[in-house]
C-alpha cells in the first residue's frame, strides 16, 4: 500500500503486506459473460506460479479440474475449506477466497468476484484480499464495474480495465411458470420456494434441476450436469447461480424480488439482480430476464440498469480487523470489533466465527481452558470451523466446545474413537431430501475438521472416510432430488411435442405402451392405464400417440386371448375374471342362478366385433369353470349325461332339479315326495353322483368343497346383487355365523345353529350322534362335543357355543351343578327333546304344502315306473315352481317385503 501522501500515518501500515508485493495490479471489471475468468486462468498459466481465489468451492473445483486436464495433476493444488489436494511441488493453486494460503509466494495472484467486498457477511474476507493479497509479478482483481471507484481509492496503483459483455441482455416481462421457454433458470430465495417451484415445473414441463447453496458441490455438479446435458430444460435455483456458474441459460426468471439476508427480509438491489440475470446468455448468445410465479415487476429504472449493466458504484466495503489480539478471549473479541480506519470501510457484520467465539466465551469450561495466548489462538482456529448445518449458533457452539476441550485436554489431538463415532454415524444414505441435506451438511463440517492434520490422528484416513461418506450422501441426495423433481419421460415428450412431429408409439410384449422411447403406460388386460402426465397438453398428446399404438395392437391381442387355454384366465373371489392377472370382466346375473353371464370391463379395443369375440371366449371359460366346480349341479344339453346322473328315473330328475335350485341342497321334508318315489336305480345313480340323503337334508357332497363354496358364493352374490361372501379356504365343517345372512349360509350349504354355522354333512352326522346320545340321558356341552361340532375346543367360548348348538337342536339346559371343592367347573348338561326327536329349527311356513306339491308333480308314491307298473313308460315331470325353501326363494321373500 502507498501512503496517503498527506503526512498522516498509513492506516494499513500495521497489516504486514507481503514483502514480494511489488508487481502490477490490474482490475479487470465488467458485467457477466465478459470472459474475465477465462482471461485470469490464461494469465495464471502464463506465469511460473500462481494462485486464484474463487467465491465458491464449486467454482474452485470446476476450474481445478479444467486446469488439471491441461497441465496435469502434479502441477495443480486445490485448497478449499473442505478439501485439500496439494502435490509435492505444485505450480498453481486453485482456492476459495477464504482458504487462499497468502503466505505462499506466487508470481501471479487473482481474486474473482471482487465486488463481494460489499457483502455484509463475507465481504470482509474479500476486502482483506483486495488490500493485502498480491502476486510477485502480477495481481488481477476480477469483478463488477461498480468496484472501480473503491479500487481507485483504496488501491490507487491498480490499473483498471473494463470489458464489454459479449452478448445482449434484455427484459422479457412476466411469463407463467408453464410458459417459460426452454433453457430457463428460475430464481427463488428460500428452499421451500425452490422445492415448490420444482414440483410445479415437474407437473407442467417434466422436471427441473435444483441448485441450492445447501447442496454439496458433488450434488450441485450432478444437478447442473443433468441440466447441461439436456435431461431437463429448466433449472430452479437460489442466487447461488449468480456466482459464475457456467451454464447454458437463455432466460432467467425471478420468482421473487426479496430475500432474507440473515437479519431481515429486504428487496434485491439492482446489482444483485444484474449479477443473477447476467447468467442468461453465454458467449455470443443473447439472453433475457423476467419474472414469474406472481413476482412483482421491478422498476423501470432497475430494468434499464440491468440491460445497460450500469449500476451505482459501491460506496462502502465490509472490513474486519486482521491484526488480532490473542492475549485473552475478551481481548480477541475487542480486536475483532475494532472500528475501520477509513470512511470507505464499514465494520463487518458479526460473522459465524465471531458469533461462535461469543457463544464459547460464555462456556465456563471453555473460558477456563483459554488461559494463554496459544490456547486463545487455538480457540479462534476452532471458531473457523464452518456451520454448514446452519443450526442455531448455540448448537454449533456445543460441537466447537467439545472439539476445543478435546484438543486442550489431549495435547492438541482429537480422540480417534470420538472422531470415528462422529463420522461413522453419518454413514447412512436413507432418508428424504431434508434428512440427507442435514446429514450431508454435518459430514461437510467433519470434512473440514479432518483436513486439520495437526488435530486429527491418521488424518489422511479420516479425510478419505469423510469424503467417501460425503460422496455417498451427495449421490443419494441427487437421486432423491431427481426422483422428486424430474420426470425424464415427460421432459422428453414435452420437447417432442413442441417440435410438432408425430410421436412414435408401440406396445411391447410386456404390455408397456411406449411413446418416443418412453413408457407412458401399460395395457392392463384390455384397457390402457396411462402414467401421470405432466400437464393437460401432454396428456392429450400422449393419449393420441398411445391410442395409435393400441389400435395396431388390438387385433393381435384379442387373437392371443381367444387362442389362450382356460388356464390363462382366473376367477377372483369377488367374481372378476382375469387374464394374465389383470381383471378384464366380471360375472353378472343371468336368466337362472346357475347360468351367469360375463360382462366385459371397459376396454380400449375400440372395436365392437373384437369385444364380441372376447365376450364369447370368456363366457365359455365361465361355463366350464362352473361345471368343473359344481359338477352335477350344472345342467347339460347332453341327454345321455343327464340320464346317467338320474338313472333315467323321473323322481330322480325332479330331485336333481330341486338340488340345482338350492345350489346343491334341499330340505328333506320339502323333497319327501320325490325321495319316497325314487326307484332303486335312481337312488343308486344319484348316490354315485355324490348326492347324500340325510334325515333333514339332501345335498350334493362335492358342492361343499372349498372350491365349490367359492363358486356358489359368486353365484349367490350376483343373483342377489349382494357383496360376495368370503368363504373358507380350507374344509370347514363349522364356522362363525356372525354377520352372515341366512340366505348366504344356505346357498353355501350351511345351517345356522346359534352363533355357529354347520356344514350340512357335519349337521347330519351331529344330529345322528345327538339322537343316539339323547337316548342315554342328558348330553354334556363339553370339549368332546365342541370338537365333534367342528369348533376349536380350546377356544374360550367353545363350550358356550356348543351349548347354543344343543339348544338349536331342541335340548333343554339343566340347572348348573356347582363344582366340587377345589375341582374344575362341571360341563353344562342338556336334556334331550321331550319326544326324543332331534331336529333342526322348525320347517319354514309352506314347507308342508311344498312337499305335497312336489309329490304331486312327481306322480306321488305310485308314480309310473314304480312297483306293479314296471312296463309303463315314465312321464317326464312338468317344470315346477322354485323350491320355496331354496336360498333364492328366501331372497325373493326378502325383496317382496
ZAMARGU-4260 file (C-alpha; in steps of 0.2 Angstrom, whole numbers, plus 5000, padded with zeros to 4 digits):
<rodrens>
0) 5000/5000/5000 | 5006/5018/4997 | 5005/5032/5009 | 4990/5043/5009 | 5003/5057/5005
5) 4996/5070/5017 | 5009/5066/5031 | 4997/5056/5041 | 5002/5038/5045 | 4996/5025/5033
10) 4981/5016/5041 | 4986/5000/5034 | 5005/5000/5038 | 5002/4988/5053 | 4994/4974/5042
15) 5010/4967/5035 | 5008/4966/5016 | 5019/4953/5009 | 5037/4958/5005 | 5036/4952/4987
20) 5021/4963/4983 | 5029/4973/4970 | 5021/4968/4954 | 5007/4977/4944 | 4989/4977/4950
25) 4976/4975/4937 | 4957/4977/4940 | 4948/4968/4926 | 4930/4974/4928 | 4914/4971/4918
30) 4897/4963/4919 | 4894/4944/4917 | 4899/4935/4901 | 4914/4946/4898 | 4927/4932/4898
35) 4936/4938/4914 | 4938/4921/4922 | 4945/4914/4906 | 4957/4929/4905 | 4963/4926/4923
40) 4966/4907/4920 | 4976/4911/4904 | 4987/4923/4914 | 4989/4911/4928 | 4996/4898/4916
45) 5007/4911/4908 | 5017/4913/4925 | 5029/4901/4933 | 5017/4900/4948 | 5000/4907/4953
50) 4985/4907/4964 | 4967/4912/4961 | 4953/4913/4974 | 4935/4909/4969 | 4919/4914/4979
55) 4913/4896/4979 | 4920/4879/4982 | 4910/4873/4966 | 4919/4886/4955 | 4936/4882/4963
60) 4933/4863/4959 | 4927/4866/4941 | 4942/4877/4937 | 4954/4865/4946 | 4948/4850/4935
65) 4950/4860/4919 | 4967/4865/4924 | 4972/4848/4929 | 4966/4842/4911 | 4978/4855/4903
70) 4993/4854/4914 | 4992/4838/4924 | 4988/4833/4942 | 5006/4836/4948 | 5006/4854/4944
75) 4990/4860/4952 | 4984/4861/4970 | 4966/4863/4976 | 4963/4871/4993 | 4945/4874/5000
80) 4938/4874/5017 | 4933/4856/5015 | 4946/4849/5003 | 4965/4850/5001 | 4974/4842/4986
85) 4992/4848/4987 | 5005/4838/4976 | 5024/4839/4982 | 5028/4854/4971 | 5013/4862/4963
90) 5015/4877/4952 | 4997/4884/4953 | 4985/4885/4967 | 4966/4885/4965 | 4957/4890/4981
95) 4941/4898/4988 | 4944/4916/4993 | 4944/4911/5012 | 4956/4897/5010 | 4969/4906/5000
100) 4987/4902/5008 | 4993/4920/5007 | 5009/4916/5015 | 5013/4906/4999 | 5024/4917/4987
105) 5017/4916/4969 | 5021/4926/4953 | 5003/4928/4949 | 4988/4931/4960 | 4969/4934/4956
110) 4953/4936/4966 | 4937/4933/4957 | 4920/4942/4961 | 4929/4956/4970 | 4913/4966/4971
115) 4908/4954/4986 | 4919/4966/4996 | 4902/4975/4999 | 4894/4959/5005 | 4889/4961/5024
120) 4893/4943/5028 | 4908/4938/5018 | 4914/4955/5012 | 4927/4957/5025 | 4937/4942/5018
125) 4936/4950/5000 | 4941/4967/5006 | 4956/4959/5015 | 4962/4951/4999 | 4959/4967/4990
130) 4970/4976/5002 | 4983/4963/5005 | 4984/4948/4993 | 4997/4951/4980 | 5007/4942/4967
135) 5025/4944/4965 | 5024/4949/4947 | 5005/4952/4943 | 4989/4954/4953 | 4972/4953/4945
140) 4956/4959/4953 | 4940/4952/4944 | 4923/4959/4946 | 4909/4971/4943 | 4912/4989/4936
145) 4904/4996/4951 | 4920/4992/4961 | 4930/5004/4950 | 4929/5019/4962 | 4933/5009/4978
150) 4948/5001/4969 | 4955/5018/4964 | 4953/5025/4981 | 4960/5010/4991 | 4972/5003/4978
155) 4977/5018/4968 | 4991/5009/4960 | 4979/4997/4951 | 4976/4999/4933 | 4958/4997/4929
160) 4952/4989/4913 | 4934/4987/4908 | 4927/4973/4897 | 4910/4974/4887 | 4898/4960/4888
165) 4899/4948/4874 | 4880/4947/4872 | 4864/4957/4874 | 4854/4955/4890 | 4836/4961/4888
170) 4819/4962/4898 | 4806/4949/4893 | 4792/4953/4905 | 4781/4942/4915 | 4778/4923/4910
175) 4768/4910/4918 | 4779/4896/4925 | 4772/4884/4912 | 4775/4896/4898 | 4794/4899/4901
180) 4805/4895/4887 | 4816/4880/4887 | 4834/4883/4894 | 4827/4894/4908 | 4833/4896/4926
185) 4820/4901/4939 | 4827/4910/4954 | 4820/4909/4971 | 4826/4914/4988 | 4821/4900/5000
190) 4822/4882/5000 | 4804/4879/5002 | 4800/4890/4987 | 4813/4882/4976 | 4805/4865/4980
195) 4788/4871/4977 | 4793/4878/4960 | 4802/4862/4955 | 4787/4852/4959 | 4776/4863/4948
200) 4788/4863/4934 | 4789/4844/4935 | 4770/4843/4933 | 4769/4855/4919 | 4786/4853/4910
205) 4793/4836/4915 | 4805/4842/4928 | 4820/4853/4933 | 4837/4853/4940 | 4839/4861/4958
210) 4854/4871/4963 | 4855/4877/4982 | 4869/4884/4992 | 4865/4870/5005 | 4869/4856/4992
215) 4886/4849/4992 | 4897/4853/4977 | 4895/4835/4971 | 4876/4836/4971 | 4876/4853/4963
220) 4888/4847/4950 | 4876/4832/4946 | 4861/4843/4945 | 4870/4856/4934 | 4876/4842/4923
225) 4858/4835/4921 | 4853/4852/4915 | 4868/4854/4904 | 4866/4838/4896 | 4848/4842/4891
230) 4840/4829/4903 | 4829/4843/4909 | 4826/4860/4901 | 4823/4870/4917 | 4834/4875/4932
235) 4827/4881/4949 | 4840/4889/4960 | 4844/4901/4973 | 4855/4916/4970 | 4870/4903/4971
240) 4869/4903/4952 | 4874/4921/4951 | 4892/4917/4956 | 4899/4912/4940 | 4892/4895/4937
245) 4894/4892/4919 | 4878/4885/4911 | 4869/4887/4895 | 4854/4898/4901 | 4844/4908/4889
250) 4832/4915/4901 | 4832/4920/4919 | 4815/4922/4928 | 4814/4929/4946 | 4801/4921/4956
255) 4804/4934/4970 | 4812/4950/4972 | 4816/4949/4990 | 4827/4939/5001 | 4832/4936/5019
260) 4850/4941/5021 | 4852/4933/5038 | 4844/4948/5048 | 4829/4954/5039 | 4819/4952/5023
265) 4824/4965/5010 | 4822/4969/4992 | 4835/4964/4980 | 4847/4978/4975 | 4849/4982/4956
270) 4867/4975/4956 | 4861/4959/4964 | 4848/4957/4951 | 4860/4961/4937 | 4873/4948/4944
275) 4859/4934/4943 | 4851/4940/4927 | 4868/4940/4919 | 4868/4921/4919 | 4856/4922/4904
280) 4866/4921/4888 | 4883/4913/4886 | 4897/4919/4874 | 4889/4927/4859 | 4871/4921/4863
285) 4859/4934/4869 | 4849/4932/4885 | 4833/4938/4893 | 4827/4940/4910 | 4810/4942/4918
290) 4798/4937/4932 | 4787/4923/4935 | 4776/4915/4949 | 4767/4931/4953 | 4783/4941/4957
295) 4781/4959/4955 | 4789/4968/4941 | 4805/4978/4945 | 4805/4997/4942 | 4809/5003/4925
300) 4825/5011/4931 | 4831/4994/4938 | 4827/4986/4922 | 4837/4999/4912 | 4852/4997/4924
305) 4852/4978/4921 | 4850/4980/4902 | 4864/4993/4901 | 4875/4985/4915 | 4875/5002/4923
310) 4874/5002/4942 | 4878/5014/4956 | 4896/5012/4962 | 4900/5003/4978 | 4902/5016/4991
315) 4906/5005/5006 | 4917/4990/5009 | 4915/4977/5023 | 4930/4976/5034 | 4936/4967/5049
320) 4952/4969/5058 | 4965/4956/5053 | 4978/4960/5067 | 4970/4951/5081 | 4975/4951/5099
325) 4976/4933/5107 | 4980/4939/5125 | 4963/4933/5130 | 4946/4929/5123 | 4940/4946/5128
330) 4954/4955/5120 | 4952/4944/5104 | 4934/4950/5104 | 4939/4968/5106 | 4951/4967/5092
335) 4938/4959/5080 | 4927/4974/5085 | 4940/4987/5081 | 4932/5001/5070 | 4938/5003/5052
340) 4952/5015/5049 | 4944/5024/5034 | 4927/5031/5029 | 4926/5019/5014 | 4925/5004/5025
345) 4912/4998/5037 | 4914/4986/5051 | 4908/4969/5045 | 4893/4961/5052 | 4897/4948/5065
350) 4902/4933/5055 | 4899/4914/5060 | 4916/4913/5068 | 4914/4929/5079 | 4896/4923/5084
355) 4904/4906/5089 | 4918/4915/5099 | 4904/4924/5108 | 4895/4908/5112 | 4911/4899/5118
360) 4916/4914/5129 | 4900/4911/5139 | 4905/4892/5142 | 4914/4891/5159 | 4924/4876/5154
365) 4930/4884/5138 | 4934/4900/5146 | 4944/4891/5160 | 4955/4882/5146 | 4958/4898/5136
370) 4970/4904/5148 | 4985/4908/5137 | 4989/4916/5120 | 4992/4899/5112 | 4975/4892/5119
375) 4966/4908/5113 | 4974/4906/5096 | 4968/4888/5096 | 4951/4894/5101 | 4950/4905/5086
380) 4955/4892/5075 | 4941/4881/5081 | 4929/4895/5078 | 4934/4895/5060 | 4925/4878/5058
385) 4910/4882/5047 | 4892/4878/5051 | 4886/4870/5036 | 4871/4864/5045 | 4865/4882/5048
390) 4858/4877/5065 | 4857/4889/5080 | 4874/4897/5085 | 4872/4889/5102 | 4870/4871/5094
395) 4885/4874/5083 | 4895/4881/5098 | 4892/4865/5108 | 4901/4855/5094 | 4915/4868/5094
400) 4916/4867/5113 | 4919/4848/5113 | 4932/4850/5099 | 4941/4863/5109 | 4940/4854/5125
405) 4947/4838/5117 | 4961/4847/5109 | 4966/4856/5125 | 4965/4841/5136 | 4973/4829/5124
410) 4988/4840/5119 | 4981/4846/5103 | 4974/4829/5096 | 4956/4824/5095 | 4952/4806/5102
415) 4951/4794/5087 | 4937/4784/5094 | 4927/4800/5096 | 4931/4806/5078 | 4926/4789/5072
420) 4909/4789/5081 | 4905/4807/5075 | 4909/4802/5057 | 4903/4784/5056 | 4885/4789/5062
425) 4883/4799/5047 | 4886/4785/5035 | 4868/4782/5031 | 4861/4785/5014 | 4842/4783/5018
430) 4830/4797/5022 | 4821/4810/5012 | 4829/4826/5005 | 4829/4836/5021 | 4837/4822/5031
435) 4850/4819/5018 | 4854/4838/5017 | 4856/4839/5036 | 4867/4824/5036 | 4877/4830/5022
440) 4880/4847/5030 | 4886/4838/5046 | 4898/4827/5037 | 4905/4843/5027 | 4909/4850/5044
445) 4919/4835/5048 | 4927/4835/5031 | 4934/4852/5036 | 4940/4846/5053 | 4949/4831/5046
450) 4959/4842/5035 | 4967/4849/5050 | 4981/4836/5050 | 4988/4843/5067 | 4971/4840/5075
455) 4966/4823/5068 | 4975/4806/5071 | 4978/4797/5055 | 4971/4812/5046 | 4973/4805/5028
460) 4962/4791/5033 | 4948/4801/5041 | 4949/4814/5026 | 4946/4800/5014 | 4932/4792/5025
465) 4923/4809/5027 | 4925/4811/5008 | 4918/4794/5005 | 4903/4797/5016 | 4900/4814/5008
470) 4901/4807/4991 | 4888/4793/4995 | 4876/4806/5003 | 4878/4818/4989 | 4874/4804/4976
475) 4859/4799/4987 | 4853/4817/4988 | 4855/4819/4969 | 4844/4803/4967 | 4831/4810/4979
480) 4830/4827/4970 | 4829/4818/4953 | 4816/4806/4959 | 4805/4820/4966 | 4808/4834/4953
485) 4812/4826/4937 | 4801/4815/4925 | 4813/4812/4911 | 4799/4804/4901 | 4788/4820/4902
490) 4803/4831/4899 | 4807/4822/4883 | 4789/4821/4877 | 4787/4839/4880 | 4802/4843/4869
495) 4795/4831/4856 | 4778/4839/4857 | 4785/4857/4855 | 4794/4851/4839 | 4777/4847/4832
500) 4782/4830/4825 | 4771/4814/4826 | 4777/4804/4841 | 4782/4786/4838 | 4772/4773/4848
505) 4771/4755/4851 | 4765/4741/4863 | 4779/4729/4869 | 4777/4711/4873 | 4776/4715/4891
510) 4761/4726/4888 | 4771/4743/4890 | 4765/4757/4879 | 4780/4766/4873 | 4780/4784/4865
515) 4796/4791/4859 | 4806/4778/4868 | 4797/4782/4885 | 4785/4771/4894 | 4769/4781/4895
520) 4758/4767/4902 | 4753/4749/4900 | 4739/4738/4895 | 4731/4731/4910 | 4722/4717/4902
525) 4711/4725/4888 | 4712/4743/4895 | 4726/4756/4894 | 4732/4763/4911 | 4742/4779/4907
530) 4756/4785/4919 | 4753/4803/4926 | 4755/4816/4913 | 4765/4832/4917 | 4750/4843/4911
535) 4734/4843/4901 | 4743/4846/4885 | 4755/4832/4887 | 4740/4821/4892 | 4731/4824/4876
540) 4747/4821/4866 | 4751/4805/4875 | 4733/4799/4873 | 4733/4802/4854 | 4750/4793/4852
545) 4746/4779/4864 | 4729/4775/4855 | 4738/4774/4838 | 4748/4760/4846 | 4733/4752/4854
550) 4723/4751/4838 | 4738/4742/4830 | 4739/4730/4845 | 4721/4727/4847 | 4718/4713/4834
555) 4734/4703/4839 | 4730/4705/4857 | 4712/4698/4855 | 4718/4684/4845 | 4730/4679/4859
560) 4716/4680/4871 | 4704/4669/4861 | 4718/4656/4857 | 4723/4655/4876 | 4719/4640/4886
565) 4707/4641/4901 | 4722/4641/4912 | 4727/4658/4906 | 4711/4665/4915 | 4707/4667/4933
570) 4692/4669/4944 | 4694/4682/4958 | 4684/4678/4974 | 4673/4694/4970 | 4668/4687/4953
575) 4681/4696/4942 | 4688/4687/4928 | 4707/4690/4925 | 4718/4687/4910 | 4737/4687/4914
580) 4732/4693/4932 | 4723/4708/4926 | 4704/4710/4928 | 4695/4711/4911 | 4677/4705/4915
585) 4666/4700/4929 | 4652/4688/4932 | 4634/4695/4931 | 4617/4689/4934 | 4610/4678/4920
590) 4592/4671/4917 | 4595/4657/4930 | 4605/4656/4946 | 4616/4643/4938 | 4618/4651/4922
595) 4628/4668/4925 | 4634/4679/4911 | 4650/4688/4908 | 4651/4707/4907 | 4667/4715/4900
600) 4676/4728/4909 | 4679/4745/4900 | 4692/4741/4886 | 4702/4751/4874 | 4699/4739/4859
605) 4688/4752/4851 | 4680/4738/4840 | 4663/4730/4844 | 4667/4715/4834 | 4683/4712/4844
610) 4674/4714/4860 | 4661/4701/4855 | 4675/4689/4852 | 4682/4692/4869 | 4664/4690/4877
615) 4661/4674/4869 | 4678/4667/4874 | 4676/4672/4892 | 4658/4665/4893 | 4665/4648/4888
620) 4678/4650/4901 | 4665/4654/4914 | 4653/4640/4909 | 4667/4627/4910 | 4673/4635/4927
625) 4656/4632/4935 | 4655/4615/4928 | 4672/4610/4935 | 4667/4617/4952 | 4649/4612/4954
630) 4648/4596/4943 | 4631/4588/4943 | 4623/4605/4948 | 4626/4612/4931 | 4613/4606/4918
635) 4619/4599/4902 | 4611/4598/4885 | 4618/4580/4883 | 4603/4569/4887 | 4615/4554/4890
640) 4624/4563/4904 | 4608/4568/4912 | 4601/4551/4911 | 4617/4544/4919 | 4615/4556/4933
645) 4597/4551/4937 | 4597/4533/4931 | 4583/4538/4919 | 4571/4540/4934 | 4559/4554/4934
650) 4558/4557/4953 | 4577/4557/4952 | 4576/4570/4939 | 4564/4580/4949 | 4576/4579/4965
655) 4591/4584/4955 | 4581/4599/4948 | 4577/4604/4966 | 4596/4602/4971 | 4600/4613/4957
660) 4588/4626/4963 | 4595/4625/4980 | 4613/4626/4974 | 4617/4609/4980 | 4605/4606/4994
665) 4586/4604/4998 | 4576/4601/5014 | 4572/4583/5015 | 4554/4587/5021 | 4551/4598/5005
670) 4558/4584/4994 | 4549/4570/5003 | 4538/4565/4989 | 4552/4564/4977 | 4563/4554/4989
675) 4550/4542/4993 | 4546/4539/4974 | 4564/4536/4970 | 4567/4519/4961 | 4582/4509/4967
680) 4591/4514/4951 | 4588/4532/4953 | 4594/4532/4971 | 4609/4522/4966 | 4613/4535/4951
685) 4611/4550/4962 | 4622/4542/4976 | 4635/4538/4963 | 4634/4557/4958 | 4638/4562/4976
690) 4621/4565/4982 | 4619/4561/5001 | 4602/4558/5009 | 4601/4564/5027 | 4587/4564/5039
695) 4584/4583/5037 | 4593/4587/5021 | 4598/4580/5004 | 4614/4588/4997 | 4627/4586/4985
700) 4643/4582/4994 | 4655/4589/4981 | 4646/4605/4982 | 4653/4608/5000 | 4671/4608/4995
705) 4681/4625/4997 | 4682/4627/4978 | 4663/4624/4976 | 4659/4635/4990 | 4668/4650/4981
710) 4659/4646/4965 | 4642/4646/4974 | 4647/4662/4984 | 4649/4671/4967 | 4633/4664/4960
715) 4623/4669/4975 | 4631/4686/4976 | 4627/4691/4958 | 4610/4683/4959 | 4606/4693/4975
720) 4615/4708/4970 | 4625/4707/4986 | 4643/4708/4991 | 4652/4691/4988 | 4653/4682/5005
725) 4671/4677/5010 | 4671/4658/5010 | 4684/4647/5019 | 4700/4642/5010 | 4700/4625/5019
730) 4687/4612/5023 | 4677/4620/5037 | 4663/4609/5045 | 4659/4624/5056 | 4662/4642/5056
735) 4656/4658/5065 | 4639/4663/5058 | 4640/4681/5064 | 4637/4694/5051 | 4631/4681/5038
740) 4614/4682/5030 | 4604/4666/5032 | 4601/4666/5013 | 4620/4666/5010 | 4623/4652/5023
745) 4610/4641/5015 | 4617/4645/4997 | 4634/4639/5003 | 4627/4623/5011 | 4627/4628/5029
750) 4614/4630/5043 | 4614/4642/5057 | 4614/4634/5075 | 4615/4648/5087 | 4631/4658/5083
755) 4638/4644/5073 | 4635/4639/5055 | 4636/4620/5052 | 4640/4612/5035 | 4626/4600/5030
760) 4636/4585/5031 | 4643/4589/5048 | 4625/4594/5053 | 4618/4577/5048 | 4631/4567/5057
765) 4630/4578/5073 | 4611/4576/5073 | 4613/4557/5072 | 4625/4557/5086 | 4614/4568/5097
770) 4599/4556/5094 | 4609/4541/5100 | 4617/4551/5114 | 4600/4558/5120 | 4593/4540/5122
775) 4606/4538/5136 | 4601/4553/5145 | 4607/4571/5146 | 4621/4577/5134 | 4636/4587/5141
780) 4642/4603/5132 | 4660/4598/5134 | 4676/4599/5124 | 4672/4582/5116 | 4656/4589/5109
785) 4664/4605/5104 | 4677/4595/5094 | 4663/4584/5086 | 4654/4600/5081 | 4669/4607/5072
790) 4674/4620/5085 | 4691/4623/5092 | 4689/4615/5110 | 4702/4626/5117 | 4694/4642/5112
795) 4687/4652/5127 | 4669/4652/5120 | 4669/4634/5113 | 4658/4627/5127 | 4646/4641/5126
800) 4644/4639/5108 | 4642/4620/5110 | 4628/4624/5122 | 4620/4635/5109 | 4620/4621/5096
805) 4612/4609/5108 | 4598/4622/5111 | 4596/4624/5092 | 4593/4605/5091 | 4579/4606/5105
810) 4590/4601/5120 | 4585/4610/5137 | 4599/4616/5149 | 4598/4609/5166 | 4602/4619/5181
815) 4621/4622/5183 | 4629/4610/5195 | 4641/4618/5207 | 4659/4611/5205 | 4667/4600/5219
820) 4678/4609/5231 | 4694/4613/5223 | 4688/4605/5206 | 4685/4612/5189 | 4668/4618/5184
825) 4657/4604/5178 | 4651/4604/5160 | 4634/4610/5157 | 4621/4596/5154 | 4607/4597/5142
830) 4591/4586/5142 | 4585/4579/5125 | 4569/4585/5117 | 4554/4578/5126 | 4549/4566/5112
835) 4567/4562/5108 | 4566/4569/5091 | 4582/4579/5087 | 4579/4590/5073 | 4584/4607/5067
840) 4573/4623/5068 | 4555/4620/5063 | 4552/4620/5044 | 4548/4636/5036 | 4530/4641/5033
845) 4523/4632/5017 | 4535/4618/5018 | 4521/4605/5020 | 4512/4612/5006 | 4528/4612/4995
850) 4531/4594/4999 | 4513/4590/4994 | 4515/4600/4978 | 4532/4591/4974 | 4524/4574/4977
855) 4510/4578/4966 | 4522/4584/4952 | 4532/4568/4954 | 4517/4557/4952 | 4516/4553/4971
860) 4522/4536/4978 | 4514/4526/4965 | 4521/4536/4950 | 4523/4527/4934 | 4538/4516/4933
865) 4536/4510/4951 | 4531/4493/4958 | 4516/4485/4949 | 4519/4496/4934 | 4537/4490/4928
870) 4532/4490/4910 | 4525/4508/4909 | 4534/4522/4902 | 4538/4536/4915 | 4531/4553/4911
875) 4544/4567/4912 | 4539/4579/4926 | 4532/4596/4922 | 4543/4612/4925 | 4540/4616/4944
880) 4539/4632/4953 | 4556/4635/4963 | 4558/4627/4979 | 4551/4639/4992 | 4565/4634/5004
885) 4579/4637/4992 | 4591/4652/4996 | 4584/4661/4981 | 4566/4659/4987 | 4571/4666/5004
890) 4579/4681/4995 | 4564/4683/4984 | 4553/4684/5000 | 4565/4697/5007 | 4564/4708/4991
895) 4545/4707/4992 | 4545/4713/5010
</rodrens>
